[in-house]
């Protein structure tokens, strides 16, 4: 028995719909994660906001590495808890403390507190950089003894900043018209100590010697340093400075091809006569081997 035209059309439409495998849109669309972030435990929130929170309890709370940012923000508003220097340091050093809390806190710290934050393994990198920036901005106001400690124990960036410290000390002495060889010697010692800092990197040394503020003392110290002077990239950087001695320049240029040396010296601040001599010596080539 045949189907009526209307029935056939209906059947065809039904078949097409089935072949498209159409399923309601809300079942095929990817489901978004509509779950709200977990609410911090009420007891933690109450503790962080407690106006009678003691230093010991606040420090014990901050030892928990799983504290959510909401709890840390409440703690940052707790006037009584923030009277403690230790609490401020622990709060700024916590890995989950929001940056808008930790960075303003760091600006209130003393020099060695800033160093502690910058070296803490739990502190996010951007907060470490901010702490270093504050510390470096204050270097001109600290004593020689503090500079020595920072040169020895500070971050690589702080050590690099202290490589330029001897120049600042010499300028202060000239401005005051004081002849104080002991002060200059201590300033040079800061620079030498910074060169031994285990966190100082080759890149930081290169950037320091290429700075316009780099002193002749710094260039000489790096050129003679047992760790830094043998490195090819450091030697190339020293050849671009204005203070490298002729003897060292001749030594460092021997391992560079004449064409590369010309290219390097094109951006060098060495005196013209030293450049000319380096190019002349490189074009002469090595002496003939003995028969």
C-alpha positions in Angstrom: 0.0 0.0 0.0 1.5 3.3 -1.1 2.0 6.3 1.0 0.1 9.5 0.4 2.2 12.5 -0.8 1.8 14.2 2.5 2.9 11.1 4.4 5.9 10.7 2.2 7.0 14.2 2.8 6.7 13.8 6.5 8.7 10.6 6.4 11.5 12.2 4.3 11.7 15.2 6.7 11.9 12.8 9.6 14.6 10.8 7.9 16.6 14.0 7.2 16.3 15.2 10.7 17.5 11.8 12.0 20.4 11.8 9.5 21.6 15.1 10.9 21.7 13.6 14.3 20.3 16.7 15.8 20.4 16.9 19.5 19.2 19.8 21.6 21.8 22.6 21.7 22.2 22.6 25.4 23.4 19.0 25.2 25.9 19.5 22.4 27.5 22.8 23.4 30.6 22.5 25.6 29.6 23.0 29.2 31.3 25.9 30.9 32.6 25.4 34.3 30.0 27.4 36.2 31.3 26.3 39.6 32.2 29.3 41.7 35.7 29.4 43.3 35.7 27.7 46.6 34.9 30.0 49.5 37.7 30.2 52.1 36.9 28.4 55.4 35.0 30.8 57.6 37.3 30.1 60.5 40.3 31.4 58.5 38.5 34.5 57.5 37.5 35.2 61.1 41.0 34.6 62.3 42.6 36.9 59.7 40.1 39.7 60.5 40.3 39.3 64.3 41.4 42.7 65.7 43.0 40.9 68.6 45.1 38.7 66.4 48.6 38.2 68.0 51.9 38.2 66.2 52.4 34.5 67.0 49.0 33.5 65.7 49.4 35.6 62.6 52.9 34.0 61.9 51.4 30.5 62.5 48.7 31.3 60.0 51.1 32.6 57.4 53.1 29.4 57.6 50.2 27.7 55.7 51.1 27.6 52.1 47.5 27.0 51.0 46.1 30.3 52.3 43.7 31.8 49.7 44.2 35.4 48.6 41.0 36.5 50.4 42.4 35.5 53.7 45.7 37.2 53.0 43.9 40.4 52.0 42.0 40.4 55.2 45.2 39.9 57.1 46.8 42.9 55.3 43.9 45.1 56.6 44.4 43.9 60.2 46.0 46.9 61.8 47.0 45.1 65.0 48.7 42.2 63.2 50.6 44.6 60.9 52.3 46.3 63.8 54.7 43.4 63.7 57.6 43.6 61.3 57.8 39.8 61.1 54.2 39.6 60.1 54.7 42.1 57.3 57.7 40.2 56.0 55.9 36.9 56.1 52.8 38.4 54.4 54.8 40.0 51.6 56.7 36.7 51.2 53.7 34.4 51.0 53.3 32.9 47.5 49.5 33.7 47.3 49.6 37.3 48.6 48.2 39.5 45.8 50.8 41.8 44.2 48.8 44.9 45.2 49.3 43.9 48.8 52.9 42.6 48.8 54.6 45.4 46.7 53.3 48.3 48.9 54.3 46.4 51.9 57.8 45.8 50.5 58.3 49.6 50.1 58.0 49.9 53.9 60.9 47.5 54.6 64.4 48.1 55.7 67.3 47.2 53.5 68.0 43.7 54.8 64.3 42.9 55.0 64.0 43.8 51.3 67.0 41.5 50.6 65.3 38.7 52.5 62.1 39.1 50.4 64.0 39.2 47.2 65.9 36.0 48.0 62.9 34.0 49.4 62.1 31.0 47.3 58.4 31.3 47.9 58.1 34.9 46.6 56.8 35.4 43.1 59.3 36.7 40.6 57.6 40.0 40.0 57.5 40.7 43.7 61.2 39.9 44.0 62.0 42.3 41.2 59.9 45.0 42.9 61.8 44.4 46.2 65.2 44.6 44.3 64.1 47.8 42.6 63.3 49.4 46.0 66.6 48.2 47.5 68.6 49.5 44.5 67.0 52.9 44.7 68.2 53.2 48.3 71.8 52.1 47.8 73.1 55.7 47.9 71.7 56.1 51.4 73.3 53.0 53.1 76.6 52.7 54.8 79.7 51.1 53.5 79.3 48.2 55.8 75.7 47.6 54.6 76.9 47.8 51.0 79.5 45.1 51.7 76.9 42.8 53.2 74.6 43.4 50.2 77.4 42.9 47.8 78.2 39.5 49.4 74.7 38.2 50.0 72.3 40.2 47.8 70.7 39.2 44.5 72.5 39.3 41.3 70.8 42.5 40.3 71.8 44.2 43.6 75.4 42.9 43.1 75.5 44.4 39.6 74.2 47.8 40.9 77.0 47.7 43.5 79.6 47.2 40.8 79.1 50.9 40.0 79.3 51.9 43.6 82.9 53.0 43.6 82.1 55.6 41.0 79.5 57.2 43.3 81.8 57.2 46.3 84.5 58.9 44.3 82.1 61.5 43.1 80.9 62.2 46.7 84.5 62.7 47.8 85.3 65.1 45.0 82.2 67.1 45.6 83.1 67.5 49.3 86.7 68.2 48.4 87.9 65.5 50.8 90.9 63.3 50.3 90.0 60.0 51.9 91.9 57.1 50.5 90.4 54.7 53.0 86.9 55.5 51.9 87.8 54.9 48.2 89.5 51.7 49.2 86.3 50.5 51.0 84.3 51.5 47.9 86.6 49.4 45.7 86.2 46.6 48.2 82.4 46.7 47.7 82.9 46.3 44.0 85.4 43.4 44.4 83.0 41.7 46.8 80.1 42.1 44.4 82.2 40.4 41.7 82.4 37.4 43.9 78.7 37.2 44.5 77.5 33.7 43.5 74.3 35.1 42.1 76.0 37.5 39.7 75.7 36.3 36.1 77.8 36.9 33.0 75.0 39.0 31.5 74.9 41.3 34.5 78.6 41.8 34.4 78.6 42.6 30.7 75.7 45.1 31.2 77.6 46.7 34.1 80.9 47.3 32.2 79.1 48.7 29.2 77.2 51.2 31.3 78.4 54.9 30.8 78.8 55.0 34.6 81.3 52.1 34.6 84.5 53.3 36.2 88.1 52.5 35.1 88.4 50.6 38.4 85.5 48.3 37.4 86.8 47.6 33.9 90.3 46.9 35.3 88.9 44.6 38.0 86.8 42.6 35.6 89.6 42.4 33.1 91.8 40.8 35.7 89.2 38.7 37.5 90.0 35.0 37.6 86.3 34.1 37.0 85.2 36.7 34.5 88.2 37.7 32.4 88.6 34.3 30.6 85.0 34.5 29.2 84.8 35.4 25.5 81.7 37.5 25.8 83.0 39.4 28.7 86.3 40.1 26.8 84.3 41.3 23.8 82.3 43.7 26.1 85.5 45.0 27.7 86.9 45.8 24.3 83.9 48.1 23.7 84.6 50.1 26.9 86.7 53.2 27.1 88.9 52.2 30.1 90.5 48.9 29.0 94.3 49.1 29.1 96.3 48.6 25.9 98.0 45.5 27.3 94.7 43.8 28.1 93.1 45.0 24.8 96.0 43.3 22.9 95.6 40.1 24.9 91.8 39.9 24.4 91.9 40.8 20.7 94.3 38.0 19.8 91.5 35.4 19.8 89.2 37.4 17.5 89.4 37.3 13.7 90.4 40.6 12.1 87.1 41.1 10.3 85.1 40.5 13.6 87.5 42.7 15.5 86.9 45.6 13.1 83.1 45.1 13.5 83.4 45.0 17.3 85.7 48.1 17.5 83.3 50.1 15.4 81.0 50.3 18.5 83.9 50.6 20.9 84.7 53.6 23.1 88.4 52.8 23.3 90.7 55.6 22.3 91.4 55.8 18.5 95.1 55.0 18.9 94.4 51.8 20.8 91.8 50.8 18.2 94.3 51.4 15.4 97.0 49.4 17.1 94.6 46.5 17.7 93.6 46.4 14.1 97.2 46.7 12.9 98.3 43.8 15.2 95.3 41.6 14.1 96.1 42.1 10.4 99.8 41.1 10.9 98.7 37.6 11.7 100.5 35.1 13.9 104.3 35.0 13.7 105.7 32.3 11.4 106.3 28.9 13.0 110.0 28.2 13.6 111.6 25.7 11.1 
